[in-house]
């Protein structure tokens, strides 16, 4: 019975010593304040390149404007490219607003 109590005391002493050594050796590194602009320059998303628009020719016909099929498709591609550009700009705005 006596050896069981000695075993518990020895185990407790070992565990407490190990905990003390562990906590003593776990040192935190000092907190350094970094230049905020340098950090933002690294993390900031790159500015998107503005899209190149295709020329679209509207013609005056019968008191209104007429658009050929090819010009209609060019106008559609221009609108899609500008919408993508606007969505990328919104992402960058949200980044700088901190969202």
C-alpha positions in Angstrom: 0.0 0.0 0.0 2.9 2.3 0.9 4.5 1.9 -2.6 1.2 3.0 -4.3 1.4 6.3 -2.4 5.0 6.8 -3.2 4.3 6.2 -6.9 1.6 8.9 -6.9 3.9 11.4 -5.2 6.7 10.6 -7.6 4.3 10.9 -10.6 2.9 14.2 -9.2 6.4 15.6 -8.7 7.4 14.6 -12.2 4.3 16.1 -13.8 4.7 19.4 -11.8 8.4 19.6 -12.8 7.6 19.0 -16.4 4.8 21.6 -16.4 7.2 24.1 -14.7 9.9 23.5 -17.3 7.4 23.7 -20.1 6.0 27.0 -19.0 9.5 28.4 -18.4 10.7 27.5 -21.9 7.6 28.8 -23.6 8.5 32.4 -24.2 6.5 34.7 -26.4 8.3 36.8 -28.9 8.1 40.5 -28.4 5.4 42.3 -30.4 6.8 44.6 -33.0 4.8 47.3 -34.7 5.2 47.0 -38.4 4.7 49.8 -40.9 1.0 49.7 -41.8 1.5 51.0 -45.3 4.2 48.4 -46.0 1.8 45.6 -44.8 -1.1 47.0 -46.8 1.2 47.3 -49.9 1.9 43.6 -49.6 -1.7 42.5 -48.9 -3.5 45.0 -51.1 -5.1 43.5 -54.2 -3.7 44.8 -57.4 -5.7 47.4 -59.3 -7.5 45.8 -62.2 -6.6 46.9 -65.7 -9.4 48.9 -67.4 -10.9 46.9 -70.2 -10.3 47.9 -73.8 -13.6 48.7 -75.4 -14.4 47.7 -79.0 -15.7 50.5 -81.2 -19.5 50.4 -81.8 -21.0 52.3 -84.7 -24.6 53.5 -84.5 -26.2 54.7 -87.7 -29.1 57.1 -88.2 -31.9 55.3 -90.0 -35.6 56.2 -90.3 -35.6 58.7 -87.5 -33.8 56.4 -85.1 -30.5 54.6 -84.4 -29.6 51.3 -86.1 -27.1 48.8 -84.8 -25.7 46.0 -86.9 -25.4 42.5 -85.5 -21.6 42.7 -85.2 -21.8 46.1 -83.5 -24.5 44.7 -81.2 -22.2 41.9 -80.1 -19.3 44.3 -79.7 -21.5 46.5 -77.4 -22.5 43.4 -75.5 -18.9 42.4 -74.9 -18.1 46.0 -73.8 -20.9 45.9 -71.3 -19.8 42.5 -69.9 -16.2 43.7 -69.6 -17.2 46.9 -67.8 -19.4 45.0 -65.4 -16.5 42.6 -64.5 -14.2 45.7 -64.1 -16.8 47.3 -61.8 -17.1 44.1 -59.7 -13.3 44.0 -59.3 -13.2 47.6 -58.2 -16.0 46.9 -55.6 -13.8 44.1 -54.2 -10.9 46.5 -53.8 -13.2 49.1 -52.2 -14.4 46.5 -49.7 -10.8 45.6 -48.9 -9.9 49.2 -48.0 -13.1 49.7 -46.0 -12.1 46.7 -43.9 -15.0 44.4 -44.7 
